Amino acid sequence: MSDAVRLLYSQHRYPALSHPEAHPGTLCAAARCGGVIDPALPDDCDVLEIGCASGHHLLPLAERFPQSRFLGIDFSDTAIRQARKAAAAAGLENIQFEHADLTEWDPAGRDFDYILAHGMLSWTADPVKAALLSLIGRSLREKGIACIGYNTLPGWSLRREAAQMIKALGKLDTEGRGVDGILEKLATAAARNGTPYAHHLAAICEDMRRKGPQILDFDDLGPCCDPLHFTQVLTWAGRNRLRYLGESQLHQNLPPGLAPEALDALEPLTDDPILFQQTLDLLSGRTHRSSIFTTAGTNLDPITTTSVTLHFEVRLLLTSLPAGAAHGEILATFQAALAAAAPSTAAVTDLMEACAHRLGPRWDPAVAAKAIASWLYQAARLGWVELRADPVKIPTLPARPTLSPLNLHFARQQLGVVDAFHRTCHFPPAHQSVVAALDGSHSHDALVRLAASVAPDLDVRPWLAHLHSRGLLHESAGN
Ligand SMILES: C[S@@+](CC[C@H](N)C(=O)[O-])C[C@H]1O[C@@H](n2cnc3c(N)ncnc32)[C@H](O)[C@@H]1O
């Protein structure tokens, strides 16, 4: 199995992706809310990524946090070569890549504040899974945070069966329909049958089609794709002295789509958080988790109150909050200040100061801080706002926009660029030459002219405004 995995990654390039849920700024906030006192801040920390592929997740972190130190390991030599090339092109000196098999790799006494293992646990054979968790357990510093992503059971069960069937059907595919053709046929056949089961199967097939062969070959249809029970992962982690803190994004602790009444029915389980979470997986059909752990010896804050939210930066995630999200003048004023800061983040304490200024004598610090802290905690758990430890400031749209040196390198390699919130932004092939022209030498008008000749369907001005709102455009150094 491990050889099949090795062969796949040495012969085919894994899609270049970044993962917002495994960003130290987000992990730090989630760990603090999970009880870790003073987790390392992203702007001064040591980060290890195990299975870093070509570094598309790690490199933008190194560019963003020049005082922190980053190390990526992977057993694909082509991926490591590409990662090193990108680091050199962007002039990054705080990142290293090692070509190594994690089962044999020796960290040589180094330990880390953050260890990231995204796309690893479910996608490797059992002995590699064991070695991965052992490596994390040995190399995580006290108060350190490990982020481990995996596919979950029971949500993934039918998908696993579907994947086996598609692989078998692929071997009989004499008509050359390919995976997409097989999936389309299965989805259509299933949709003819009106049962909930058939709808579920059809939805799985359609979702696989959306992923496309580039991802499917590594994921659902890869040589290894083992969904795992949450409780199983916790047992393995515990054997390696790792203690579960929660999910890496606060809102993922309660899977979306669950009715509040469903949660009420789980009330008797609140004393058993592990069984509670596994039951949530059963009820929601969740298919993936990104869980965070710290070392078993780390002291946790025994009564983490909602006031921890006051330490962070906050960002509005919705264009407008649901009706009834604001109660009273204090929260309404706070939310208006939050909306005014978007798309940038704002420090919670700065927003509170702005509210105090606005409300004058009607601002009672003791009442206001409590109301805001508890609203923020709920809002972050519902996915209305994001809490993070690092500020993300979006400057005004520059006259001659330029991508960061790393993103410029990615654009020239026809790869997706990574925005200020760590999401990868992909472009159609016809737009790539306009993306690569975001090098600080073109005015907006010049970009419009360039697009008219190479990508006539691209409406440049709103496109620039969109890229700008994602924090991708900077003033060129020469301006
Ligand atoms: C699914 S990809 C995930 C890449 C990246 N972490 C991400 O999520 O975008 C898995 C990566 O792990 C690497 N890998 C798998 N088994 C490994 C092992 N035993 N030692 C080192 N790297 C390994 C592969 O080469 C591949 O780059």
PDBQT file of the ligand as one rigid body, heavy atoms in Angstrom, charges set to zero:
ROOT
HETATM    1  C1  LIG A 501      -2.825  14.148   0.032  1.00  0.00    +0.000 C 
HETATM    2  S1  LIG A 501      -1.249  14.891  -0.099  1.00  0.00    +0.000 S 
HETATM    3  C2  LIG A 501      -1.435  16.244   0.991  1.00  0.00    +0.000 C 
HETATM    4  C3  LIG A 501      -0.535  17.400   0.683  1.00  0.00    +0.000 C 
HETATM    5  C4  LIG A 501      -0.756  18.635   1.571  1.00  0.00    +0.000 C 
HETATM    6  N1  LIG A 501      -0.474  18.350   2.974  1.00  0.00    +0.000 N 
HETATM    7  C5  LIG A 501      -2.167  19.160   1.409  1.00  0.00    +0.000 C 
HETATM    8  O1  LIG A 501      -3.020  18.782   2.217  1.00  0.00    +0.000 OA
HETATM    9  O2  LIG A 501      -2.421  19.911   0.466  1.00  0.00    +0.000 OA
HETATM   10  C6  LIG A 501      -0.217  13.800   0.839  1.00  0.00    +0.000 C 
HETATM   11  C7  LIG A 501       1.260  14.167   0.802  1.00  0.00    +0.000 C 
HETATM   12  O3  LIG A 501       1.929  13.352   1.743  1.00  0.00    +0.000 OA
HETATM   13  C8  LIG A 501       3.103  12.806   1.181  1.00  0.00    +0.000 C 
HETATM   14  N2  LIG A 501       3.360  11.525   1.872  1.00  0.00    +0.000 N 
HETATM   15  C9  LIG A 501       2.560  10.428   1.898  1.00  0.00    +0.000 A 
HETATM   16  N3  LIG A 501       3.152   9.452   2.626  1.00  0.00    +0.000 NA
HETATM   17  C10 LIG A 501       4.321   9.984   3.094  1.00  0.00    +0.000 A 
HETATM   18  C11 LIG A 501       5.374   9.463   3.901  1.00  0.00    +0.000 A 
HETATM   19  N4  LIG A 501       5.335   8.223   4.355  1.00  0.00    +0.000 N 
HETATM   20  N5  LIG A 501       6.412  10.273   4.182  1.00  0.00    +0.000 NA
HETATM   21  C12 LIG A 501       6.478  11.543   3.686  1.00  0.00    +0.000 A 
HETATM   22  N6  LIG A 501       5.528  12.062   2.892  1.00  0.00    +0.000 NA
HETATM   23  C13 LIG A 501       4.452  11.298   2.614  1.00  0.00    +0.000 A 
HETATM   24  C14 LIG A 501       2.791  12.679  -0.293  1.00  0.00    +0.000 C 
HETATM   25  O4  LIG A 501       3.961  12.673  -1.098  1.00  0.00    +0.000 OA
HETATM   26  C15 LIG A 501       1.904  13.898  -0.536  1.00  0.00    +0.000 C 
HETATM   27  O5  LIG A 501       2.672  15.000  -0.932  1.00  0.00    +0.000 OA
ENDROOT
TORSDOF 0
